[in-house]
């Protein structure tokens, strides 16, 4: 199975070739987050259109933008996901007094 870091390396190589200017850093993090949000909105549109194929494509775009953002900021998503899953496993189903 390919790891997140392996996908990230492939994404970074592609982006470095296509877009040699490096714009993503801590100061531009809000811009990167909005790109992720825009991909989420496109996935929502695909759902409204009942188009699972397009939804899958948009989910891939979300992952690509997420992996690129984490990499540009020096964040190891493999490790962060592992750590966060351990935290999540210790939480009750509806933590934080959320009402469902």
N, C-alpha and C positions, 0 to 999 in steps of 0.2 A: 504494500500500500504506500502511496506517495504521501509524504508528510506535508504539513502546512509550509514548513520552511523550504521544502523542495519546490512546491508550487510557487512560493514567493520568489525564489531564485529565478525561476523561469519567467515569471512576470517582470521582475526587475531587469532581466536581460532584454526582454522584448521592449520594455519602456525606454531603456537606455538607448536602444537603437532607433526607436521611432521618435522619441522626445529627448534629445540629449541634454536640454536644460533641466536642471534639478530645481523644482519649485517647492517641493513638499518639505516642510520643516515645522518646528513647534509653532512658529508665528503663523504659518498658513494652515495649521491643523483645523481651525473652524471651516475653512474653504474645503478641505478634504472631507470633513464630516458632511458638509452640505452636498457634495458629490454622491456620497453614500446614501443620503436621504433621497436625493433625486432618483437614484436607482430603485430605492424602496417604493417610491411613488409610481415608478414605471411597473414594478411588480404588482402593485395594487391595481393599476389599470388593466394589466393582463388578467387578474382575477375577475375584475368587473366584466371583462370581455369573455370570460370563461375559456381562456386560452392557456392551458397548462404548459404548452411548448414555450410560449413567450415568457410565462412566469419562471420557468426553469432558466431561460437565458438571462433574465433580470437577476435572479438569485446568484447566478454565476458572476454577473457584473458586480453585484454587491460584494461577493467574496474577493474578487480581484481587487477592487478598490480598497477593501478592508486590509487585505494582505499587503498591498503596496504601502498604505498609510502606516501600518505597524512597522514594516521594514524601514521606511524612511525615517521613522522616529527611533529606531533601534530597539523596538519591542519584539520579544520572542513570543509569538502567539502560541506556538506549541506549548511552551512552558506556562504561559498565562492561562490558557484554557485548562490545562491539567490542574493548576492551582485553584482556579475558580470552580471547577467541577467538584473538587474536594470540599470547598466551602459550601457549595449548593447541596451536596449529599448530606451535610450536617444540619440543614435547615428544615423546618417543618414545611408542609405543603404550601400554606398561605402565610408566609412570614411577613412581618411588617404591618400587621393588622389590616391587610387588604381585604376588602369585601368582594366576593364573587357573586 
